[in-house]
Amino acid sequence: MDEINNPHDVYFRESFTRREIAQDFLRQQLPAGLLEVVDLESLEISKDSYVSKELRASYSDLVYRLRWRVPDEADPAAPEQASAQGDRHSAPAPPRSAGQGEAAQETGDQADAPAARDSADAAAAVDPADAAATLALHVYILFEHKSHTDYWVLLQLLRYIALQGEAYRKQHPGAKTLPPVYPLVLYHGQSRWRMPSDFHALIRPLPAALKPYVPQFRYALHDLSPRSDAEIKGDVLTRLVQLALRWIVSDQPLEHLERLIALIDQIADRGTALQSLESLLRYYVQGTQRVEEDDARRLLEQTSPGDPIMQTFIDRYIEQGREQGREQGIEQGREQGREQGKAEILLRLMERKFGPTDARLRQQIQEADAETLLAWSDRILTAETPEAVFH
């Protein structure tokens, strides 16, 4: 996975890859019917990301894997299918989501009997070596951390479902079914989420005769924006993380940070509390551009005056922040130097091909980022006028 530098992404992954937070969050978010049939103690957390590089500024994602408590109870069709093989636990079919069930029903009404029997036989003929791997639910959490909602979030979810299916097929070549995916969108913007919730809403026109042949699914939504503090449920760590995500987009991040630090005092384990505090402060300093290091230090000193452990933490945290600032400044200087060098090369190429460059185009080149400079450098090979390089 590529290195992640977005502060929202870093905090999301630091928090939701903690097992106790992940389990408690799923306990609050999964439908009651699913909680009855999955084993939260079996939780596995994948650190892989399926968000493309160009979308990292907008999205973060995580994959959780849960096993079923009793496979046959998770899917009523499983015993019937497995009996064809003589083993009722060898080939359970994954449960359908709400959207999948509707689409399957529409398709099933038009399917002929031989096709249905062939499908059942294929589902039953699962290699025993791959059967255990199908007994899992994949929970895909897509965290949108832009200031506004994305109309096309369903395409990102569809992309993950397809990529996960391809990866699973390669890992389990004998499998004839795929594990189900529960897509969950986590959103913390200031405006309420009002985007399409099912895939068919994106397709127009969509006559009734075409619906059975167009993919259909929907996603679960956890929108933090309209919720009151009391509506955010869970243990103290889970509530802390969600409130931190919700309040960081507010107009008063410093006041909310003070409330979050007070909430950390309720964490019994001191090591966990200090780890959560460090992660939180880094997030609010880097993620808001409105909370300074000195602001964070004053808050900590006011919250725990005279506490030697907290004072040691404050000194360590501030020094780490200064060191990170120095490193970032050095790297930014290097990057600026590289971009200036690319700009000078492009200017020389422009002058050799078209003659002296006017002040307006020169300024445009000097202010461009590295990616834009590279694109312009490619165009200069075929451009017939200076303006053609930029359009």
Secondary structure, 3 states (H helix, E strand, C coil): CCCCCCHHHHHHHHHHCCHHHHHHHHHHHCCHHHHCCEEEEEEEEECCCCCCHHHCCCEEEEEEEEEECCHHHHCCHHHHHHHCCCCCCCCCCCCCCHHHHHHHHHHHHHCCHHHHHHHHHHHHCCCHHHHHHHCEEEEEEEEECCCCCCCCHHHHHHHHHHHHHHHHHHHCCCCCCCCCEEEEEEECCCCCCCCCCEHHHHCCCCCCCCHHHCCCCECEEEECCCCCHHHCCCCHHHHHHHHHHHHCCCCCHHHHHHHHHHHHCCCCCHHHHHHHHHHHHHHHHHHHCCCCHHHHHHHHHHHCCCCHHHHHHHHHHHHHHHHHHHHHHHHHHHHHHHHHHHHHHHHHHHHHHHCCCCHHHHHHHHCCCHHHHHHHHHHCCCCCCHHHHCC
